[in-house]
Amino acid sequence: MPEPDTNLYLVGFMGTGKTTVGRAVAQKLGYQALDSDYEIERMMGKSVAQIFAAEGEPAFREFERKFVERGHPDRAVVVACGGGLVVQPGLLGLLQARGVVICLHASLETILQRVGQTRTRPLLNVEDPKVRLRRLFAEREGIYKRAGTVILTDFRPQHDIVTHVLRTYRREARDWARAHGSAPAGESPRAERPPAAGAGEAAGTGPAGR
């Protein structure tokens, strides 16, 4: 059965491995790998830290929105999204309309070990980065959990995480393609039945970032 070429968006808190896993997954699929932060830096000719310092966080968030709306290809791309991207109102819906969304998640303890001492990330360039990390994690975790299927990255080898992401993507990409009338070659789009009266919407599972 042919592979879909639906975009894959990896979301989650900073330190969960989105960029590294995204590159590995893209290589396996033969897709292009993009990182939203790196693409914004390339387009603006400034680092994320410089954008935050010169123009402020609201300006950077607007650049993220523009990247999602028209700054990357519509097909065959794996995008590692900055941790704060999906937190913005409406951005999750935009991602879901463009492809499959999977959340990489890790415990707060693991994230603290991975990035708790860094000051290179703009949101952690404060007197006590760990306090800021805890607050951001608490604020964002619920949003991440609603974003898409959650894949835990704590204490797992990368190849295991990549395999899990690939398996989940392949299943969900076919469903996404059929739902959006763009099934892979050799498949016919499946007509969706209207929901039964009174039927509730199943809660999504899932929980990274600047």
N, C-alpha and C positions, 0 to 999 in steps of 0.2 A: 504494500500500500504506500503511495507516495507521501513524502513528508509535506506538511504544511509549511508555508513560509511566513507565518504570522509573527509579528514582532513579539519579543519577550522583554518585559520590564521587571528588573529586580529592584525591589524597594526594601527598606528596613533601616535600622539605626546605624550610626557610624560604628565601624569596627566589626561589622558582621560578615565582611568578606565579599561584598557585592561586586567590586571591580575585578578582583582576582577570579572569583567563580564565574563572573560574566564572560571574561576572556576565554576561560577554559570551555565553557558551554558553547560559545560562539565558534570556537575552533572545531568542536565535535560536530556542530551542525553545518559548518561551512558558511556561517553568517558573519556579518560585520559586527565588531564589538565597539560600543561607544560608552563613554562615561559622561553624564550630563555636565558635571563640574568642569571636566577637561574641555568639553566642547564649548562651554561658555567662556572659559579662559581663552581658547583659541579665537573665538569670534570677537571677543572684546580686546584682546591683546593685553590682558591684565590677569594676575592671579586672583583666585577667589578672595584671598585676604586683602588684596589691594582694592577690589571692588567693594568689599564690606567697609574698608576704611575710608574710601573716597566718596562712595555713593550711598552707603548704608544697606542694611539688610533688605528693606522693601524693594530697592532697585534690583538687587540680586534675585529676589523672588520673581520679579517681573521677567527677568532674563530667563529664568527657569520655565515660566509659563510659555514664553515665546519659543523656547527650544522644543517643548512638548508639542506645541501647535504647528510649527512649521520648520523646525530646525534639524530634522532627521528624516531618513527614508521611511516609507510606509510599509516596507516589507523586508524580511530577512535580516533584521537587526536585533542584537541583544543590547539593551541599554541598562547600565548600572546607574540608578537614580540617586542623586544626593539625598541625604537623610531627611532634609526638611521639605523636599519637593512635594511628596505626597500628602504632607500635612496641610498644604494650602487648600482653601475651599475650592471645590470643583476640579482640582487636578487629578484626583483618583478617577473620577468619571471620564476625564479625557484620556487617561492611560488605558482604562478598560475598553474604551471605544476604539482604541488603536491596536490592541493586542492583549496578550496574556500577562497578568500581573502575578508575580510570586514574591513572597516576603521572606527574606533571610533574617533569622532571629537568633539572638544569643541572650543569655542571662545578663543582668546588670553586673554581676561579679566578673564575668568574662570580659565584658566591655570595659570595665574599669581597669582590668589588667592590660588590655590591649591599647587603650588610648587615654587612660586616666592621667598620665603625666605629660601628654603632649600639649603644646601651645601653638602648634602650626595650624590648627583648625580655628577659624575665626570665632566660632561660638564658644571655644574653650580658652580663648585668650583673656582669661580673667584671673583674679587672685587665687581662687580655689576651683580648678577645673572639675574636680570630683563632685563638688556640690552642684555645679552647673549640670554635669552629666546626669546626676540622680534626678534633678528637676526636669530636664528635657525628656529623659526616659519615661518618667511618670506621665508627663503631658502627652507624649506621642504613642505610647504603647497601645492604647485602645484603638487608635487610628490604624496603626500597622496591622493589628489583628483583624480589622475589617477589610484590609486591602486585597487579600487573596490568600491562596494556600500558603501556610507557614512551614518553612523548613528550618529546623534547628541546626546551628553550626557549632554548638559547644562540643568540644572534645571529640570531634569527628575528623577523620582525614579528608583532605580536599577531594580525592577521587570519589569518596562516598557521597559527599555533598553534591558534586557535579552529576553523578549518576542519578541521584534523587531528583535534582532539578530537571534533568533531561526527561526522565520518566514522567514527571508531573507535567512538564511543558507539552510533551507529545500528546498526552491525553487531552489536556485542556485546549491546545491549539486546534485540534480537530473539532471540538465542540464550538470553539469561538468561530472558526471558519464557517461551519454550517449555520450557526446562528446569524452570521453577518452575510450569508449568501455568497461566500467565497470559498467553497470547499476545494481541496486540492484536486488537481487533474485526475480524472478517473472516478471521482465521487460526485454525486448529485447533491445539491443543497437540500437539506431536509426541512420541509415546511414545519414551522413551529405551531403547536397547538395553542389556542388562547387559554390562559389560566382559568381554572374553574372558579365560579363565583365564590368569593370569600376566601380563596386560597391565599395563604400567607407566603411571604418570600423567605426561603431558607437562609439562615444566617451564614455568611461566609466565614471561613476560618483563616487565620493568618495574623502576624503582627505585620533607622539607621542613622546620624547625619548632621550635615551642615544646615 
